[in-house]
Amino acid sequence: MTNTAFDTANHDGYPTRLAKEKWLERKDPTVWGQWSPEAPLTRAQTESFDKNGFLVLKNVFSANEIAALQTESSRMRSGEATLSAQNVITEPGSNEVRTVFRLDEENALFDRLARDSRIAGAVSFLLDDEVYLHQSRLNYKPGFTGKEFYWHSDFETWHAEDGMPRMRAISASVLLTDNDALNGPLMLMPGTHKTFVACAGETPEDNHKTSLKKQEIGVPSHESLTEMSRKHGIEYAAGAAGTVILFDCNTIHGSNGNITPNPRSNAFFVYNAWSNRVGAPFAAKAPRPAFLSSRDPKAPISIETGKLA
């Protein structure tokens, strides 16, 4: 299925970082593929994703698979595994690891996870295209001190600072620990993927250096968030380890801090349609570094079937 609502070579369909915030209607489909009985998602799941902009899939990975992933996650966080310094982000005010980027390059098992048909196959169906990893990372939210992630649309940043042309990307969060209502789970505003909030303010130079710890540019105003919440409500995506959350690139989402004793961690993969590869940024002088935005993928990922462990 191909949508030609606008020509990105000659027109920016989602202008942002403007003098004044405004709302724009989404110009792209949410589900690009055509459902059939052979699809990797049910009709109900496909329709739910189209309506809400996210989907929670329970029990995708087995206890043995999650245990193997947890072992590798602990190695990376403890310092036992050698990691590239530029791929590691620490918590504000401490040296505790918050995020490990380029997860597929840092660890072989997580590379295999990124290519698993249970995730990548479902995403490829929804996007009706081959896919590549625009970004991958391992997120930690430790007990007691885990910081919040403020409300935002990923696409706003990916469009403005990475040069992603269209809303043809999906994020997958693989829960490596149990997520409940209390330990800072992902929160989403269902239906907000249908509206693009063009944010106010210019992009500072090297904005990513501060936004990775606290995002202040490219986020909706309090007034917009209040209206979005009133119109759409807020849901949280809870689940046991092994759950997978798929969400559209433009769904407004965030998470609270974690002051419980229970840590929260997840593997996070951003799949972009091969036909939607990034170009020049739409609202920044220079693109973000490659560890945040894969700028020259050599080929679509090779999707694999079978158990991880």
C-alpha positions in Angstrom: 0.0 0.0 0.0 1.5 3.4 -1.0 0.3 6.8 0.2 1.2 9.9 -1.8 -0.4 12.5 0.4 2.7 14.7 -0.1 6.0 14.7 -1.8 8.7 14.8 0.9 11.4 15.7 -1.7 9.7 19.0 -2.3 7.5 19.6 0.7 7.7 19.3 4.5 4.4 17.7 5.5 5.0 18.2 9.2 6.7 21.6 9.8 7.7 22.0 13.5 9.9 24.1 15.8 7.9 27.1 14.8 7.3 30.6 16.4 4.0 29.3 17.7 2.7 25.8 18.5 -0.1 24.4 16.4 -1.9 21.2 15.7 -1.7 19.5 12.3 -3.8 16.6 11.0 -1.8 13.4 10.3 -1.3 12.9 6.6 -0.1 9.3 6.7 -1.8 6.0 7.5 -1.2 4.3 10.8 -1.5 0.8 9.4 0.0 0.7 5.9 -0.5 -3.0 5.4 -3.7 -4.8 4.3 -4.9 -7.3 6.9 -5.4 -11.0 5.9 -5.7 -14.2 7.8 -2.0 -14.8 7.2 -1.0 -11.6 8.9 1.2 -11.9 12.1 -1.5 -9.9 14.1 -5.2 -10.6 14.4 -7.7 -8.3 12.8 -8.7 -7.1 16.2 -5.1 -6.3 17.1 -4.5 -4.5 13.8 -7.7 -2.4 14.3 -6.7 -1.6 17.9 -3.3 -0.4 16.8 -4.9 1.7 14.1 -7.4 3.3 16.5 -5.2 3.8 19.6 -1.7 4.1 18.2 -0.3 1.3 20.4 -0.7 -2.4 21.1 0.3 -4.5 24.2 1.2 -8.1 23.3 1.4 -10.4 26.3 3.6 -13.5 26.8 5.6 -12.9 23.5 8.8 -14.2 25.0 9.3 -17.2 27.3 10.8 -17.2 30.8 13.9 -18.8 29.5 14.3 -16.2 26.8 13.8 -13.3 29.2 16.3 -14.9 31.7 18.9 -14.9 29.0 18.2 -11.3 28.0 18.3 -10.3 31.7 21.7 -11.9 32.1 23.1 -9.9 29.2 21.4 -6.7 30.4 23.0 -7.1 33.8 26.4 -7.6 32.2 26.1 -4.3 30.3 24.9 -2.4 33.3 27.5 -3.7 35.7 30.5 -2.8 33.5 31.4 -6.5 32.9 30.7 -6.0 29.2 32.8 -3.4 27.3 30.6 -0.7 25.9 31.4 2.3 23.7 31.3 5.4 25.9 29.2 7.4 23.5 26.5 4.8 23.6 26.0 5.1 27.4 23.8 7.7 29.0 23.8 8.1 32.8 21.0 9.2 35.2 20.9 13.0 35.8 23.0 13.7 38.9 24.7 10.3 39.0 26.8 7.9 37.1 24.2 5.1 37.2 23.5 3.8 33.7 20.2 5.0 32.3 20.4 4.0 28.6 22.7 1.9 26.4 22.3 2.9 22.7 23.2 0.8 19.6 22.0 -2.2 21.5 22.0 -4.4 18.4 25.7 -3.5 17.9 26.7 -3.8 21.6 25.3 -7.3 22.2 24.7 -10.3 19.9 21.6 -11.7 21.8 19.9 -8.3 21.6 20.8 -8.1 17.9 19.0 -11.4 17.5 16.0 -10.0 19.5 15.7 -7.0 17.2 15.4 -9.3 14.2 12.9 -11.7 15.8 9.8 -12.3 13.7 7.6 -11.9 16.7 8.5 -8.2 16.8 10.0 -7.3 13.4 7.6 -9.4 11.5 4.6 -7.7 13.1 6.1 -4.3 12.5 6.9 -5.0 8.9 3.3 -6.0 8.3 2.0 -2.8 9.9 4.3 -0.6 7.9 3.9 -2.7 4.7 7.6 -2.5 4.0 11.0 -4.0 4.8 12.4 -2.3 7.9 15.7 -1.2 9.5 16.6 -0.1 12.9 16.5 3.7 13.2 17.6 3.4 16.8 18.0 0.8 19.5 18.6 1.1 23.2 18.4 -0.6 26.5 16.5 1.5 29.1 17.0 1.2 32.8 14.8 2.8 35.4 16.3 1.7 38.8 14.3 1.5 42.0 14.1 4.6 44.2 15.9 6.9 41.8 14.7 6.2 38.3 13.8 9.5 36.6 10.8 10.4 34.5 10.6 10.7 30.7 8.5 13.8 29.8 5.5 13.7 27.4 6.5 13.8 23.8 6.0 12.4 20.3 9.1 10.6 19.0 8.3 11.6 15.4 8.6 15.3 16.2 12.2 14.8 17.1 13.0 12.3 14.4 11.5 14.6 11.8 13.0 17.8 13.1 16.5 16.6 14.0 17.0 13.3 12.1 15.2 14.1 8.9 12.6 11.2 9.0 10.2 12.3 6.2 6.9 10.5 7.1 5.1 8.8 9.9 6.1 5.3 8.9 8.0 4.1 11.9 7.0 2.0 14.9 8.7 1.5 18.3 8.8 -1.8 20.1 9.5 -2.0 23.9 10.3 -5.5 25.1 9.7 -5.7 28.9 12.7 -7.3 30.7 11.1 -6.8 34.1 7.6 -6.7 35.3 6.0 -3.3 34.7 3.1 -2.3 36.8 1.2 0.9 37.7 3.7 1.9 40.3 7.3 1.5 38.9 7.2 4.1 36.1 5.6 2.2 33.2 5.1 3.6 29.8 2.1 5.9 29.7 0.3 6.8 26.4 -2.5 9.0 25.2 -4.5 6.7 22.9 -5.5 8.3 19.6 -3.0 11.2 19.8 -1.1 9.6 16.9 -3.7 11.1 14.6 -2.6 14.7 15.4 0.9 16.2 15.0 1.7 18.8 17.5 4.1 21.2 15.8 6.1 22.5 18.7 7.3 26.1 19.3 11.0 27.1 19.6 14.2 26.7 17.5 16.5 23.7 17.8 19.6 24.6 19.8 23.0 23.4 18.5 23.8 19.9 19.8 20.3 19.7 21.4 20.7 15.9 21.9 23.3 16.4 24.6 20.8 17.8 27.0 17.6 16.3 25.7 18.8 12.7 26.4 18.7 13.5 30.1 15.9 16.0 30.1 13.9 16.9 27.0 12.8 20.5 26.9 12.7 21.4 23.1 10.2 19.6 20.8 7.7 18.8 23.5 4.0 19.9 23.6 3.0 22.8 25.8 1.1 22.2 29.0 -2.0 23.6 27.3 -1.7 21.0 24.5 -1.0 18.1 26.8 -4.0 19.1 29.0 -6.3 19.3 26.0 -4.9 16.0 24.6 -5.5 14.3 27.9 -9.0 15.7 28.2 -9.8 14.5 24.7 -8.1 11.1 24.7 -7.3 10.1 28.2 -4.1 8.5 29.6 -3.4 4.7 29.7 -0.4 2.9 31.1 1.1 -0.2 29.5 1.6 -2.8 32.2 2.7 -6.3 31.8 5.0 -9.1 33.0 8.5 -9.6 31.6 8.2 -11.0 28.1 5.4 -8.5 27.1 6.0 -6.4 24.0 4.5 -2.9 23.5 4.3 -1.6 19.9 3.5 2.1 19.5 3.3 4.4 16.6 6.0 7.0 16.1 3.6 9.9 16.7 1.7 8.6 19.8 2.2 11.0 22.7 3.8 9.1 25.6 6.0 9.5 28.7 6.6 7.8 32.1 6.8 8.7 35.7 9.8 8.4 37.9 10.3 5.2 39.9 10.5 5.6 43.7 9.5 2.0 44.3 12.2 -0.6 45.2 11.4 -2.5 42.0 13.6 -1.6 39.0 12.2 -1.4 35.5 14.1 -2.2 32.3 13.2 -2.7 28.7 14.8 -3.2 25.3 13.7 -0.6 22.9 13.8 -0.9 19.1 12.7 1.8 16.6 11.8 0.2 13.2 11.6 2.6 10.2 10.3 1.6 6.8 13.0 1.1 4.3 11.3 3.5 2.0 11.3 6.2 4.8 15.0 6.4 5.4 16.2 9.7 6.9 17.6 12.7 5.0 18.5 16.2 5.9 16.9 17.4 9.2 13.7 19.4 8.7 14.3 21.8 11.7 17.9 21.5 12.8 21.2 22.7 11.3 22.8 19.3 11.5 21.5 15.8 12.1 21.9 14.0 15.5 24.8 11.5 15.8 24.5 8.1 14.2 24.0 6.3 17.5 20.7 8.1 17.8 19.7 7.9 14.1 21.0 5.3 11.7 21.9 7.5 8.7 23.3 5.0 6.3 21.8 1.5 6.7 23.2 -0.9 4.3 20.1 -3.1 3.9 16.9 -4.0 5.6 17.2 -6.3 8.6 17.0 -10.0 8.1 14.0 -11.3 10.1 14.5 -14.6 11.9 12.2 -17.1 13.5 12.8 -19.5 16.4 13.5 -19.2 20.1 16.2 -16.9 21.4 17.3 -19.4 24.1 
